[in-house]
């Protein structure tokens, strides 16, 4: 057919009676955008944006729960409520309007939730084994529990069908369904445990009940850990045999999982973060597809179009899940179809989206501030209908480059002044850590976009007031970032080394090293890991009650492994008070415990400190007197996405703003969010 695409990603696919327009799926995940357990407007717009962006199928309700004794663990939809049906209907309509299909994942969380939330009903599981990740001690399910829960699955499926969903997917990894299937989590010796036949009894009943409830035409999928890779757990052979039997009960497609998620280490293998190989389970998914001859989809660190295209072209999957990739760029498929792959905002695998959920927040892409904020922020920047303005941006880190990109899209004449010979700021430093090298994609994409938009970037250019004013700006945006904060209550700050020097290669402390981390995020643990790998005899000290409190489950194992394999001692709940030089040239570090109200000493060769940054704001303050707004930001206007109109200085010649770490020590997401919403209306 003339004009037909030869791109395997863009080929249609028939799933039962559904004619999917291409092979790209956003697989089931929970962004925690629900309100009262319902998918209201925010939830709907998040999925509608991806439909508008061209994907074939979006799947909602990453673990939408079917019963009250499966209380939400991370914002889950509550399918046991009748009032969810009209909200599902509105969401389905918004997705269908843009030519995509939508399905809902359903589950009973089993032990993967808390006894102390929701209605405080006892958590149930096949056997009373504690789940470490959610800290639940479950009750062993009784026969009446099993009957009740099977019915709950069927009723939840009916609500999805009544709400206009095009199908459902039953979640079966780490939850109740597969808890019965795996001998590692099912220790029963009754009719529900023991042999594979007995362990299949509950899952089979669920699928039969669901199929009977929704009829023969409604699509039913299964997202299953074909092997859980637990000691004494579900083997590949038993997993394949179990899947065959479950498919025969009425399953139309399989979403393949390999592994377990009850520990941080297991979760990080199932949902791999940056620093791990691309698509580590893809070949396994292909083996399952060949063995079972059923439509297969799979998603696990398939972050780029080339890998997704390979997966489909080689017959490893029928449908490819690019879930996190579409959080970064919901218009990914449309850009592929338009021949604009080079303009796709890359998923860098930072795991910020998932870590936020596991820390009781909601999904955010590390460098797309519009994701999850579709109610207020657009994913496409429109051109300004006002006059072109001369704008100077100082600093080519993530904040400065995002400002330049957005202002370029708005049609303004933008000049960026960068002191270094390369862009990236602190983010380039962070990407020096091998496991976080993909972070540089945040910078590379913005540089490419700025080049396309005609933004002028001057490197090796230290901007002072005179240089900025020489460009006669109408708007000046200071994005000069921060400088390491090495202060502490006592004396000796001049004797310590900051984390930047370690990551940047300026120094390589050897011997006995005390590393003090009062940051609690990647910045500190990247430094600790670098010191360990360099062979330092390290002691890690933090005032926190755990190390890395700002690092979520899928990234935590990277650092935990480094500490465990090196035997690095960890000293918690101690602050660095002072550092003194000894007569022998070594250092005495004095630590203070607030809880015991005492001081302890360590004698070391080096002290390295990471505790965030202080604003590099000298230029900003120098420019304030000549600005019309004296640097003031109308925060109400900022939040309402209205132009800044503050006027305090009649003799001022430019508006002045500062963003990112030039304001205070925060993170990449805060930096790009600052820039995006400020510049979107200039």
N, C-alpha and C positions, 0 to 999 in steps of 0.2 A: 504494500500500500504506500503510495507516495507520501513522503513527509513523516512516516511512522518512525518513532524513535527506536534506535538499536541499543539503547542503554538498558541493561537488564533491570536496573532499579526502577525504570519507568514503565516496565511491562505490566499490563493488568494481570490480575490473578483472581480466579473464582474460588471462593470459600463457601462451600455449600451453595446457597442461592445468592450470595453476595458477590457482586462484581466489583472488586477492589481496583481502583484506578492505577495503582502502582504497588511496589513491594515494601514501602517504608511505613513502619508502625511506631507509634509511641506506646510502649508497653505499660502495663499496669504499674502505677506507683502512686504513693500518697503525698501530695505536696503540702498537706495540712492546711488547705485553704477553706476547709469546711466551716460552716457556722451552725452551731447547735446540731452537729452531726449531719448537716444537709448540704448538698452542692448548690449553693446560692450563686449570686451573680459573679462574684470573683472567680469561683471555681469554674463556672461555665465559660467565662471569657478567656481564661487560661487555655482551655482546650479548643475553643473556637478559633483562637489565633493560630494554632497549629493546623487546624483544618483549612483556614484561609491560606496558610503557608504551603498547602499542597499535599500533605501526607494522605495515605489511604485510610488509615484506621487509627483512632486514638482510643486509649483504654483508661478508664477512670477507676477511682476507688481502689487504689493499691491497698488491698485488705479491707474492703468494706465489710463490716461485721454483721453477722446474721442473728445474733442473740444478745440479750443484756448481760449474760455472764461471759461475754467476750468484749469487755469494755475497751474503748479506744485507747491505743497506746501512743499514737502520734497523729491525732486529728482525723481518725478514720471516719468514713461515712457510716451511718447507722441504718442498715437496711431492715431492721426489725420495726422501724417506724413507718406507719402508713403515710404520714405526711411527706415522706421523701419522694413519693411517686410524681407529683406535679413538678417538683424541682428537677427530677431526672428528665421529665418531658421537655422542660424549657432548655436544659442543656443539650439534649438530643437534637432538638430543633435547630439550635445555634450551630451545631456541628454539621448537620445535614444540609443546612443552608449553603455551606461552602463545599459540598460535594464529597465529604468524608463520612465514614461510618464510625460508630462509637459503641464500645462494650464496657461492661462493668465487672471488675473482679470481686468475687464474694469469698468469704472465709469465716471460720471460727478460729480465733487466735489461739485457742487452747491455753497453754502455759505462757505464751509469749505476750504477756500483758501484766497488769498489776492487780493484786488482791485489794488494793487500796485506792481504787478510782471508780468512776461511774456509780453504779448502784451498790458497790461493795459486795457483790455476790462472789462466792468461792470460785477461783479459777480452776478449770478442770483439764485433765490430760489423761492419756491412756494409763500412765503409771505416775506415781507421786515423785517425779524427779524434778528438782529445781532447775529453772532456766536462768543461767547466770546473767544474761543481758538485761532481762527485766526483773530479775530478783524474786520471781514468784515461786512459792512452794504450792504446787497444785494438789487438788483433791483427785483421787483416782475416779474416773467417770463410772457411774453406776449404769445399769441397764436403762433406767428411766431417763438418765441424762442423755444417753445415746439416742433413744427414741425421740426425745424432745429436740435434740440438735439436728437430727436428720430432717425432721419436719421444718425446722427453722431455715435450713438451707433451701428447701423447696419453696417456702413462702417468700424468701428473699429473692429467689429467681423470678417468681411471679411478679414481684414488685418491679424488678428491672424490666421485665417484658411489658408490663402495664405502663411503665415510664418511657417507652419508646426506644429502649436500648436494642441494638442489633444483635446482641448476644451477651453471654457472660463467660467469665473464666473463673474456674475454681482454683484457689491458691493452695498449693501443696508443697511448701518447703518451709519447715520450721514452725508449722502451725498444727492444729488438731488433726486435720485430714491425714497428713503424712506421719504425724506422731504415732498413729495406729500402724502405719505401714512399715516403719523401720524397727528392727529388733533392738536398736540402741535406745529407743525411747518407749518401746512397748515391751514390758517385762511380764505381761500377764500370762497366766496359765489356764485361762478359761476360754470360752468360745471366741473371744475377741483378740487372742494372742497366741503365740507359739508358732505354728506353721504359717507359711506364706498365705495359704488359703484362709486361715483364721484372721491374719492381720489385714487381709483384703476385705474382710466382711463389712467393716464400717465404711471405708471409702466406696465400696460397691453400692451399698445401700444409699449413700448420698447421691451418687450419680443416677441411680435408678429413680429415686424420688424426684430429683430435679427434672429429669427427662419426662417423667410422667406429668409433672406439674406444668411444664411449658410446651409440651407437645413435640411432634417429630421435626418441625421445621425451624425451630429456634436454635441458634448456634450456641453450642456449649464447648468451651475449651478447658484445658487443664494445664496449669503451670506447675510442673512437677520436678522435684529433685530426683532424677532417674537413679542417681546414687548420692547418698549424703556424705560419703567419705568420712564417716565416723567409725571409730574402733567398734567392731561388732555390729556395724550398721547395715544399711541397705547396699548390697553389692550391685554392680552393673548388671550382672546376669539376672538377679532377682528383680531388679528395677525394671528391666526390659520386659520380663514376663508379667510383672504386675501391671505395667503400662498397657500391654496387649489386652489383658483382661478388662482393665478399666475402659479402654477404647471401645471394646465390644459392648459395653453397657450404654454407649451413646455419646462418646466424646468425638468432636469434629476436628479439633486441632490440638496440637501440643506445643507448649512453650517450654523449652528445655532449660533446666537448671542442673548444675552439678555442685554439690557441696552442702554445707550446713551454715546456719546463721545464729546459733545460740551463743557464740563468743565473738569478740572483736576480730580475732584472727580468722575465724570462719567467715564472718561477714565480709571481710576485706578480700577473701578469695572468691566469694560469689559475686560481689560487686567491686571489682578491682579499682583502686584509685590510681592517681598518677604515679609514675615510677615503676609501674608493672607492665608486663607485655600487653600489647594490643590483642583484644579478642581471644583470651586464653582458653575459652571453652568452645570456640567455634567449630573446631574439628570434631569434638565430642558430639556437638549438636548434629553434625553431618552424619556421624556414625549412627546416632539414634534414628535419624530420618531414613537412612538406608535400611535399618533393621525393621522398622515399623510400618513404612509406607503410609504415613499419615501426614497431612500438612503440618509443617514445623515452623515455628518462629523462635527467635533467640535474641537475647540482648544481654551483653556483658562487655563493657568497654569497646563497643563498636562505635568509635567516636568520629571517624572520618569517612568520607564518601568512597574512597578507594577500597577500604576494607569491606564496607557494606556491599559494594558492587561485586567484589570478589566472592563474598558469601553467597550471593544469589547466582552469579554466573557459574560457579563451580557446583551448584546444586547442594550446598551445605544446608541451606534453609530455603523455605518458600517465601517467608516474610522476615524482614530484618528489623530488629528493634534498635532505633537510634534515639533512645529516650533522653539521656543527658545531653546528647548533641542538639536536640531540639529545644532543650531548655536554654542552651546558649544561643541558638538561632532557630526560632519556630518557622522561619521561611526557608529552611534548608532545601526542601524538595523543589520549591518554586525556583530557587536559584540554580539548582541542577538542571531543571527543565529549560531555563533561560540561557544556559551556557555560561553561568556566572559562578561556578564553583569556587573560584578564587576570592569571591566576596563573602563566602560563608563565614560567619563569626565562629571561630573554632571552640569546641569543648576542649579544655586543657586538662580535664580529669582531676581538678583540684578537690572534688568531693565536698565543696562548700554547700552544694544543694542538699546532699544527704546528711552531712554532719549537723546541719542546722536543725533538721527534723529530729535527730536523735538527741538533740540538746533542747527539746521542747519548744522549738521555734517553727518556722515554716520555710519552704524551699526558696532559695535565692541562688541565681547563677552568680558566680564570683565576678563576672564582668559584663553581664547584661542586666542593667537595673530595671528594665521594663518587665522582665519575667515575673509573673505573679502580681504585677501591678498594672495589668492591662486596663483596669477600671480608670486609671489616672494617667498612665504613661503610654505613648505609642511605641511600637517597635520600629517604625519608619519615621525619620525626621523630615518634616516638610520644609520647603524653602520659605524664607521670610517674605512677607508681602510689603515690608518696609524698605528703606534705603539700605544699600550696602554700607557696612561700618568697617572702619579700620580697627583691628583688634590685635593686641599683643598678649601672647600667653608666655609666661616665664616658667620653664620647666617642661621636660619631655618624659616625665614619668606617666603612670596610668591616668592620673587626674588631668595633667596638662594635655596629653594626647587625646583623651576623651573630649575635653573642652574644644580642642582644635578640630577634631572630627565633626562634632555636632555643629560648631560654628561654620565649618566649611560646607556642611550640608545645608545650612541656612542661607548660604550664598555670600557670606561676609569675606572680607580680605583679611586673612589670618597669618600672622607671623609668630613663630615659636622660637624662643631664645633658650638654648640649652648649653650649660657650662661644660658638660662632658663631651667626649668625642663620639659617643653612641647614645641612643635613647634608652629609656627603661627605668632609670632611678633605682630605688630600692628593689623593684621587681626584678631587674637584671641581676642584682646581687643575690636575691633569693633563688633565682634560677641557676645559680652556680652549683647548688646542691644537686648531684646527679638525679636524685629521685624527684626533683621538682623542676627539672629542665623544661618541661612543657609549658611552664608559666610564661615563658618568653613569647608564646603565641599570642598572649594578651597585647603585648607591645607590637609584635610583627604585624598583626591584623590592622591595628590602628595606623601604623606607619604606611601600610599599603593604601588604606582608605584616604589618609591625608594626601598622599601623592596623587591619587585619582582626583581629589577635590582641589588640587592646586594650592594646598597649604605650604607656606615657605618655612622650612626648619633650618635654623642656623646652629651648628654645633661648635664646640670650642669657643663659646660666646658667653662670657660671664656678664650677666646683666646687672648694671647699676642703674641708679635713677636717671642719669644723663642719657644712657643708651636707650632706655625705655622711652623717654620723652622725645628722643631724636626720631622715633617712628611716628610721632604725632598721633597717638592712639585716641580713639573715642572710648574704648573699653580696654582695661588692663586686668588680666587675670593672673594672679600669682599662685603658681603651683610648684613652689620650690622645695616641697617636702620637708623632712625633718633631719635632725642630726642625733646621733646616739646619746641617750641620757645615761651618764655613768655616775650620777650623784648618789650619795647615801649620807646618813646622819653624821657620821664621824669623819675624820680626816682620811686622806689617802686616795682620793679619786684619780689623781694624776698617775698613780702607780698601776692602775688596772688597764686591761685591754678590752675594747668593745667588740661585740660580735661581728660588726662589719669588717673589721680588720681580719678576723679569722676567715670569714666566707670569701672576702675579696682577695685573700692571699697575701695581704700586707704583713701578716705575722703568722707564725705557726708555733704556738706555745707547746713546749715539750716538758717532760718530767712530770712532777706533781702539779696538777692544775685544779683549782677550785672554780667551778662555773656557777655563777649566781644568776638564776632566771626569775625575774619578777615581771615576766611578760605572760607566760603560760600558753603561748601559741606556737605556731610553726617557726617563727623567727628565732626563738630560744632553742627549741629542740633541734633545729637544723644546725645550729652552732655546736650544740652538745654532740650531735652525731658526727660532725666534721672533726671535732677534737678526738673522739673515740677512734675514728677511722685513721687519724694521723698518728695514733699510738700513744696519746697522752694518758697518764695515770690519773683519771678524772674522778672527782667527786662532784655530784650534782646537788646544788642547794637551792631551795625555793621556800618562800613564805607560805605557799599554798599547802593544802592538806593532801594533794595528789600532784603528780607531775603532769603537765600538759592539760590543764582543765579546759582550755579552749579548743582542744583537738578532739574531733568526733571519732566514732567507732571505726570507720573504714580507713582512717589515716593513722590511728593510734598504734596499730601493730608494727608499722615501719620503725617507729622510735622504740617501742617496747622490746623489739627484737635486738636492736643495737645495745640497749642497756643490759638485757638478759645475757647475750652472748659474751659481752665484755666483762660482766660482773661489776659494772659501775655502781658504787654505793650511792644511794639517794637519801638526802637529808631533807625532811619535810619540816614545815612550820618554823623555819629559822630565817631571819633577815640578816643581810650584810650590814654591819654597823661601822666598821673601819678597817683600814689596811695600813700596815706599817712596814717599813724596810728594816730588816735585821742587819746586824753587823756582818753576817756571813753572806749578805746579798739576797737571801731568800725573803719571803714575805710572810708576815703574820696577819691572817684574816680573822677578825673578831666577829662572831655570829651571835645574834640575840634571839632568844626564845621568849615570846610574849607570854606563853602559857606557864613556863616555869620561872619567868622573870630572872633569867640568868644569862651570862655570856660564856661562850666556849670559843676556843682558839684553834685555828688550823695553820700549820706551817707548810707553805707550798712554794713552788717556783713561780707560778703565775696565778693571777686572778683575772677571770674573764667575766664580763657583766653584760647581760641583755635585759633591759627593762624599758623597751619602747624608745620613742624619740621625743625630742623637744622641737617645736616649730622652728624652721629656718626662716625667720620672718623679718630680718633686718630690712630687706628691700621693701617689703610690704609697708612697714611702718614709715620708711622714708618716703613712700609715695602717697601716704594718707593725706598730708596737708594739701596736695595739689588736686585731690579728687573731689568731685561734686558731692559724693555721698559720704565722704570721710571714712570709707571702708564699711559703712553700715549695710547690713542685709535686712530687708523687710522679710522676716521669716514667714509671715502670713501669705505674702505674695509668692514666696518661693514654694510653699506647700500647695498653693492654689494654682501654680503654673501661670502666674501673671508676671509681666515685665517688672523689673525693679525701677521704681520711680523716685527713690529717696533723693532729696536735694537739700543739702545743708550748707554748701559752700558756693556762693554765686561766682566766685573767681576760679572755681575748679574747671578743668578742661577735659576730664575723663571720668568714667565710672571705674571704681576699683573693687575687686573682689579677690578673696583667697579661698582656696579649696584644698581638699586632701590633707596630708600630714603637715602642710603649712599652717593649718588651723590647730590640729592636735593629733596625737598618735592614734591612728585607727587601723583600717585595713583596706585592701584593694577595692572591695565592694563599696565601701563608704566613699572612696576617692572618686570612682566612676559615677556613683549616684549623685554626689555633690555636683560634678561637672555637668552631668546630663540634664538634671532638672533646672539648673541655673541657666545653661546656655540654650536650652530648648526654646526659650521665648525671647531671646535677644534678637 
